[in-house]
Amino acid sequence: MTADGPRRRVRLAGVGSNIFTEMSALAVRHRAVNLAQGFPDTPGPDSVTEAAVKALYAGQHQYPPVPGLPALRAAVADHQRDRYGIALDPDCEVVITTGASEALAAALLAFAGPDDEILVLEPYYDSYAAGAELAGARLVPVPLTGPEFRLDAAALRAAVTDRTRVLLLNNPHNPTGTVLDERELAELARVAVAHDLVVISDEVYEHLVYEGLHRPIAALPEMFERTVTVGSAGKTFSFTGWKVGWATGPADLVAGVLAVKQYLSFASGTPFQHAVAEALRLPDSHYTDLCGSLKARRDLLVDGLRSLGLRPRAPEGTYFVLADVRPLGAVDGLEFCRELPRRYGVAAVPGQVFYADPEAGRHLVRFVFCKREDVLREALRRLAPLANDLPRRPWSALL
Ligand SMILES: *Cc1c(COP(=O)(O)O)cnc(C)c1O
């Protein structure tokens, strides 16, 4: 057998190692403050960690049921009912996955096939493009437009063709921080119903909302029966390394996700499932405390970036601030981010990686604010010279 030549196929070869890896590596090399990757630098609640430890010592080491532990499925169902009024049968309308990532991959593989089109809000999370490519399907971007990144309803309607099968949403939205309002959700629902689309709604930031309220699209009329809603303990409880997520929806769609999931990971980590079942029973104060603390850090970062001369958008939700770097005289966010760790000791992610056409997001840079307040202050202190360096000299002159 030959090892190379035209017979060899390498899936996702064009995707390469992702930008978060590249920027985090630069951060390490230059001892930069890492505002590139979206994970908190403080752990979730001790009681939840203790529940994981207890499960380990109680001998919870073997495979759980493929769809997830019954106690966790029940807790997810109760969460959806208590928060959003969505009634779910935990036996057939909830599946536990290895993070939201696996739920998304399994859903895309289940509901999109060769030559199908998937509508996606743009900018979009990088794993969506990989999931679509693995399915052989095509992403069709629907831009969030203007400085406030709102849904363009006309563009949404114009993007539908007779090949459209899936509407892939992320709300609250990474990287813009947009939380879709009632009018936007209704517009999306109208298109989904009119064209009989399956909706995959990535709601991993459902609890990280600072203005307005999160509303799952599955709660709108005629939407439950066509929607798979994806959640995760990672962002909600600040345990991003545990990789416990879930997909919920009508039994036929959840069965579709489960059919693929069982041949991706088979089942997901038993002890962490026990702990997340307890986490979902935490009192409301967990959510309000986390939100209050993140909102203060959002304001710190947004105000700080603005005073340096960037044009940040204050997000209504998520961990992220997108900032326009053009007021500083910079033109290319990728160039900006490749230089930032070495010159200023801070790492961020270029916005263009979230666009099908990099030109559309060339002026944007994404910073995270899910870090301790002292870490954010240190990043801003390091960035302070930016305000003086850049307006006088074009960014490229500094390279
Ligand atoms: C972090 C993130 C995920 C992945 O969640 P995991 O539970 O860690 O797999 C999915 N979607 C978006 C938009 C995210 O930001």
The ligand as an SDF file (V2000), in Angstrom:
LIG
                    3D

 15 15  0  0  0  0  0  0  0  0999 V2000
  -17.5380   27.2040   24.0000 C   0  0  0  0  0  0  0  0  0  0  0  0
  -18.5500   27.0380   22.9170 C   0  0  0  0  0  0  0  0  0  0  0  0
  -19.0260   25.7690   22.5570 C   0  0  0  0  0  0  0  0  0  0  0  0
  -18.4150   24.4880   23.0780 C   0  0  0  0  0  0  0  0  0  0  0  0
  -18.9330   24.0910   24.2650 O   0  0  0  0  0  0  0  0  0  0  0  0
  -18.3340   22.7740   25.0000 P   0  0  0  0  0  0  0  0  0  0  0  0
  -19.3880   22.4320   25.9740 O   0  0  0  0  0  0  0  0  0  0  0  0
  -17.0500   23.1820   25.6180 O   0  0  0  0  0  0  0  0  0  0  0  0
  -18.1210   21.7390   23.9570 O   0  0  0  0  0  0  0  0  0  0  0  0
  -20.0290   25.6860   21.6200 C   0  0  0  0  0  0  0  0  0  0  0  0
  -20.5370   26.7920   21.0390 N   0  0  0  0  0  0  0  0  0  0  0  0
  -20.0840   28.0260   21.3310 C   0  0  0  0  0  0  0  0  0  0  0  0
  -20.6630   29.1990   20.6430 C   0  0  0  0  0  0  0  0  0  0  0  0
  -19.0660   28.1900   22.2680 C   0  0  0  0  0  0  0  0  0  0  0  0
  -18.5800   29.4110   22.5070 O   0  0  0  0  0  0  0  0  0  0  0  0
  1  2  1  0
  2  3  1  0
  2 14  2  0
  3  4  1  0
  3 10  2  0
  4  5  1  0
  5  6  1  0
  6  7  2  0
  6  8  1  0
  6  9  1  0
 10 11  1  0
 11 12  2  0
 12 13  1  0
 12 14  1  0
 14 15  1  0
M  END
$$$$
